[in-house]
Amino acid sequence: METKHRKKMNMWQKEALTGYFFSLPFIIGLLFFLVVPMFVSLYYSFCDFNILSDAKWIGLKNYTAIFRDNDFYTSLFLTLKFAVLSVPLRLLAALAVALILFRNTKMTPVYRAVFYFPSIVGSSVAIAILWKRLFAADGLINSLFGTRVGWIGNPKTAIWVIIILSVWQFGSSMLLFLAAMKQIPESLYEAAHVDGAGGIRSFFTITIPLLTPTIFFNLVMQSINAFLIFAQAQLITNGGPLKATRFYVLYMYQTSFEFSKAGYGAALGWMIVLVIMLYTLFLFRTKKYWVYEE
């Protein structure tokens, strides 16, 4: 009996060691590329540091300077504006396409892959450069519509170029909506049909309420992504024109590496972490007012 117990223990230990072994690359990557840099940046946020010289401890001076920085408020407001405009549009696009693809056909898997593809490549350098060419004064968009609008060079339209690119990457939200809709019992729609409810009424009285947990999850995740927008703005507009697309993380990057104020940039980084935490807390505190719970 004791021998069998030892064998089971040895098998469990081997399985545990195998699990740790295969998890080791992820754990090492998490420690050295996320956890350690976070604590290092936290230390530098309390220092006068410009990468080329040694860090000098200055306490809270970087954080107090943030509240006197007009560019901080401008970039933060611009990022909030981008999130408020892009996230609802992305979720609406995702829900609309999910409704179209809800019915199963032979080509449905292909359509789902096609619509999900932009979410995979949308944040890449190649797509950002392609997007920049599409909206150039001599690009495809102006050629199609017969216009000569400087989409990227106009402060009023430049942000919309990036918003459209963001909305185009709705694939992950679409798949979540599809999965959630498949969990809704068909009997609810049948009962609604017996009561005389049409498709539109069933959508607003059954589908939408039961999708609110998924809508909430997508809202939280996509909002966080919107707050952290960087690559598209840097590659397409580099924050221009006239700082019209200098979002928060881009301003933080420019402050750290172009203006050689890495300590102040680290403080800006922790401020956006605080902003995201407060925003997420607000969403969770108001969740009970609009998320349907069975």
C-alpha positions in Angstrom: 0.0 0.0 0.0 2.8 2.3 0.9 4.7 1.4 -2.3 1.6 2.4 -4.4 1.3 5.7 -2.5 5.0 6.4 -3.2 4.5 5.6 -6.9 1.6 8.0 -7.1 3.6 10.7 -5.3 6.5 10.1 -7.7 4.2 10.3 -10.7 2.6 13.5 -9.3 6.1 15.0 -8.8 7.2 14.1 -12.3 4.0 15.7 -13.8 4.6 18.8 -11.6 8.2 19.1 -12.7 7.1 18.7 -16.4 4.6 21.4 -15.9 7.2 23.8 -14.4 9.7 23.0 -17.1 7.3 23.9 -19.9 6.1 27.0 -18.0 9.7 28.2 -17.4 10.0 30.2 -20.6 6.8 32.1 -19.8 7.9 32.7 -16.2 11.3 33.9 -17.2 9.8 36.2 -19.8 7.3 37.5 -17.3 9.9 38.3 -14.7 12.6 39.8 -17.0 10.4 41.6 -19.5 7.5 42.8 -17.3 8.0 42.5 -13.5 11.6 43.6 -13.2 11.2 46.5 -15.7 8.2 47.7 -13.8 10.1 47.9 -10.5 13.1 49.5 -12.2 10.8 52.1 -13.8 9.2 52.8 -10.4 12.6 53.5 -8.9 13.5 55.8 -11.9 10.3 57.7 -11.5 11.7 59.1 -8.3 15.0 60.0 -9.9 16.5 62.6 -12.2 17.5 60.3 -15.0 18.3 60.8 -18.7 19.8 57.3 -19.6 23.2 58.8 -20.4 24.0 59.6 -16.7 23.5 58.0 -13.4 20.1 58.3 -11.7 19.9 60.9 -9.0 17.2 60.5 -6.3 14.8 63.5 -6.2 11.8 62.1 -4.4 8.3 63.2 -5.6 9.5 66.1 -7.8 8.7 64.3 -11.1 5.2 63.6 -9.9 4.6 67.1 -8.7 5.9 68.4 -12.0 3.3 66.4 -13.9 0.5 68.4 -12.5 2.1 71.6 -13.8 2.7 70.1 -17.2 0.1 71.4 -19.8 1.3 68.6 -22.3 0.3 66.0 -19.7 -3.3 67.3 -19.6 -3.5 67.7 -23.4 -2.2 64.2 -24.2 -4.4 62.7 -21.5 -7.5 64.4 -22.7 -6.7 63.4 -26.3 -6.3 59.8 -25.2 -9.7 59.9 -23.4 -11.3 61.4 -26.5 -9.8 58.6 -28.6 -11.1 55.9 -26.2 -14.6 57.4 -26.0 -14.8 57.6 -29.8 -13.1 54.4 -30.9 -14.2 51.8 -28.3 -18.0 52.1 -28.8 -17.5 52.1 -32.6 -15.3 49.0 -32.4 -17.9 47.2 -30.2 -20.7 48.2 -32.5 -18.8 46.9 -35.5 -18.0 43.7 -33.7 -21.6 43.1 -32.7 -22.9 43.8 -36.1 -20.5 41.4 -37.8 -21.2 38.8 -35.1 -24.9 39.0 -35.8 -24.2 38.5 -39.6 -22.0 35.5 -38.9 -24.2 33.9 -36.3 -26.0 31.7 -38.7 -23.8 28.7 -39.6 -23.1 28.0 -43.3 -20.3 26.2 -45.1 -18.4 29.5 -45.5 -18.9 30.8 -42.0 -15.5 29.6 -40.7 -13.8 31.3 -43.6 -15.7 34.6 -43.0 -14.8 34.5 -39.3 -11.1 34.0 -40.2 -11.3 36.9 -42.7 -12.9 39.2 -40.2 -10.5 38.2 -37.4 -7.4 38.7 -39.5 -7.2 42.5 -39.0 -7.0 42.0 -35.3 -3.8 39.9 -35.8 -2.0 42.2 -38.3 -3.7 45.6 -37.5 -1.1 46.7 -35.0 1.9 45.7 -37.1 4.4 48.2 -38.6 3.5 47.1 -42.2 -0.3 47.8 -41.7 0.5 51.2 -40.1 2.7 52.2 -43.1 0.0 50.9 -45.5 -2.7 52.9 -43.7 -0.5 56.0 -44.0 -0.3 55.5 -47.7 -4.0 54.8 -48.0 -4.9 58.2 -46.4 -2.1 60.2 -48.0 -3.0 63.2 -50.2 -2.3 61.0 -53.3 -3.5 57.8 -51.7 -6.2 55.3 -52.5 -8.9 56.9 -50.4 -8.7 60.2 -52.2 -8.5 58.4 -55.5 -11.7 56.4 -54.8 -13.7 59.4 -53.8 -12.2 61.9 -56.2 -11.0 64.2 -53.3 -7.8 65.9 -52.4 -8.1 65.9 -48.6 -5.0 65.9 -46.5 -6.3 63.4 -44.0 -3.1 63.0 -42.1 -1.9 66.6 -42.4 -5.2 68.1 -41.1 -5.5 68.3 -37.2 -9.2 67.7 -37.4 -9.1 64.5 -39.5 -5.7 62.9 -38.4 -7.2 61.4 -35.3 -10.0 59.8 -37.3 -7.5 58.0 -39.5 -6.2 56.3 -36.4 -9.7 55.7 -35.0 -10.8 54.0 -38.2 -7.7 51.7 -38.0 -8.6 50.9 -34.4 -12.3 50.1 -35.3 -11.1 47.9 -38.1 -9.4 45.6 -35.6 -12.7 44.3 -34.1 -12.0 40.6 -34.6 -11.4 39.6 -31.0 -14.5 41.3 -29.7 -16.5 39.8 -32.6 -15.5 36.2 -31.6 -16.4 36.9 -27.9 -19.9 38.1 -29.0 -20.3 35.1 -31.3 -19.4 32.7 -28.4 -21.8 34.5 -26.0 -24.7 34.5 -28.5 -24.3 30.7 -28.9 -24.9 30.3 -25.2 -28.3 32.0 -25.3 -31.0 29.3 -25.1 -33.1 29.0 -28.3 -36.2 28.5 -26.1 -36.1 32.1 -25.1 -36.5 33.2 -28.7 -39.2 30.6 -29.3 -41.2 31.9 -26.3 -40.8 35.5 -27.5 -42.0 34.5 -30.9 -45.1 32.8 -29.4 -45.8 36.1 -27.5 -45.7 38.0 -30.8 -42.2 39.5 -30.5 -40.4 40.1 -33.8 -36.7 39.9 -34.5 -35.9 43.5 -33.5 -37.8 43.3 -30.2 -36.2 39.9 -29.4 -32.8 41.4 -30.1 -33.3 44.3 -27.6 -35.2 42.3 -24.9 -33.3 39.0 -25.0 -30.0 39.3 -26.9 -28.7 42.6 -25.7 -29.5 42.0 -21.9 -27.8 38.5 -22.0 -24.8 40.0 -23.9 -24.2 42.7 -21.3 -21.6 40.7 -19.4 -19.7 40.2 -22.6 -20.2 43.8 -23.6 -18.8 44.8 -20.2 -15.7 42.6 -20.6 -15.1 43.9 -24.1 -15.5 47.5 -22.9 -13.0 47.1 -20.1 -10.3 45.3 -22.3 -10.7 47.5 -25.3 -10.7 50.7 -23.2 -7.4 49.6 -21.6 -6.0 49.0 -25.1 -7.2 52.4 -26.2 -5.5 54.1 -23.3 -2.2 52.4 -24.3 -2.3 53.3 -28.0 1.2 54.1 -29.3 2.5 52.3 -32.4 -0.2 53.5 -34.8 0.1 57.1 -33.8 3.9 57.1 -33.9 4.2 55.4 -37.3 1.3 57.2 -39.1 1.5 60.7 -37.7 4.3 60.8 -35.1 1.9 62.8 -32.9 1.2 65.4 -35.5 0.0 67.6 -37.0 0.3 70.2 -34.3 0.2 67.5 -31.6 -3.3 66.5 -32.7 -2.5 62.8 -32.3 0.2 62.9 -29.6 -1.5 60.4 -27.3 -0.4 59.8 -23.8 2.0 56.9 -24.3 3.5 58.6 -27.3 4.1 61.7 -25.2 5.7 59.5 -22.6 7.9 57.9 -25.1 9.0 61.2 -26.6 9.7 62.6 -23.2 11.8 59.6 -22.2 13.9 59.1 -25.3 13.6 62.2 -27.5 13.7 64.8 -24.7 16.1 62.7 -22.6 13.9 62.9 -19.5 13.6 59.2 -18.7 12.9 59.7 -15.0 10.0 62.0 -15.8 8.8 59.6 -18.5 8.8 56.8 -15.9 6.6 59.0 -13.6 4.2 59.6 -16.6 4.0 55.8 -17.1 2.9 55.2 -13.5 0.4 58.0 -13.8 -1.3 56.3 -16.7 -1.4 53.1 -14.7 -3.2 55.0 -11.9 -5.6 56.5 -14.5 -6.4 53.1 -15.9 -6.9 51.6 -12.4 -9.4 54.5 -11.5 -11.2 54.1 -14.8 -11.5 50.3 -14.4 -12.7 50.8 -10.8 -15.3 53.2 -12.0 -16.6 50.6 -14.6 -16.8 47.9 -12.0 -18.5 50.1 -9.5 -21.2 51.0 -12.1 -21.5 47.5 -13.5 -24.5 46.6 -11.4 -26.6 49.4 -13.0 -26.4 48.1 -16.6 -25.0 44.5 -16.6 -27.7 41.9 -16.5 -27.1 39.1 -14.0 -29.2 36.0 -13.9 
